[in-house]
Amino acid sequence: LLSTLYTTNVAGTYFQFVRLSPDKQRILISGAMISPNYQISLMNADGSGYQVLRSSTTLGRNGGYGANAVWWDNISYLYNEGGDASASIYKSNVDGTGNLLLVDESLVSGTGIGSMEKSPDGTKIIFQNQNGAANSLHYLFTVNADGATGLTNLNITSYNMNSRWSIDSQKIVYGCTFSCAGQPSGWALKLANADGTGVANLYPNFPNYAAGTPTAFYNNNSILYFDNSLKVINLMNLDGSGVQTILNLGSTEEILDIDF
């Protein structure tokens, strides 16, 4: 099942990041703004049953570089809240019960935690930490699923965005933005081991990566990728081979996120 969301911004209103529940029955939507609030919403996989789970001016403010709400299991999710200066990661059930501070932003230096993603094996959470004021570097960390132990600095300190785990939880892909020297657009797709080692630039194989281009692992060696120039979603091996076009879009349309 491929979940895609694309929209045109109208009067400060947009919906961006989408995540399918583990059982593929529901979709969590984040990175949403209904001015002046930011929102996290939920709907069934067939598009029915839309509801707003959370709405506030400080919700997901540091999550603009990736999803600020992701599934924990079929009934609960992670989200970040606290504003640009002090966003932390919380865990909540979709029915509104069981709200818990899981990863306190005091664990890391900087101005708050941005987007996060739980590893498929359930042991780790990867998250961003913005170091300083707006447009500063974003660092990537992992922490154990208890939210308090096993904090690891991945030493990935570029303007990174929207990191995604491989199916076996051994690798990540992420967008490198603004500070990626040598790329014509200033943006590039990168691959790394889950511990931050072995960083590889995938730019030669994915040349039309641009601001906010979404990706998602299909299996451990291939990803779904939106070609921002050709306006197509391709299924591709990480080495650039085996390209299959999944969806063609019109020239004025844009994919904001992909999940599988």
Secondary structure, DSSP 8 states (H G I E B T S, - for coil): --EEE----BTTEE--EEEE-TTSSEEEEEEEEETTEEEEEEEETTS-S-EEEEEETTBTTT-TTS-SEEESSSSEEEEEES-TTTBEEEEEETTS---EEEE-GGGSSSSBEEEEEE-TTSSEEEEEEE-SSTT--EEEEEEETTSSS--EE----SEEEEEEE-TTSSEEEEEEES--TT-TTSEEEEEEETTS-S-EE-TTTSTT--TT--EEEEETTEEEEEETTTTEEEEEETTS-S-EEEEE--TT----EEE-
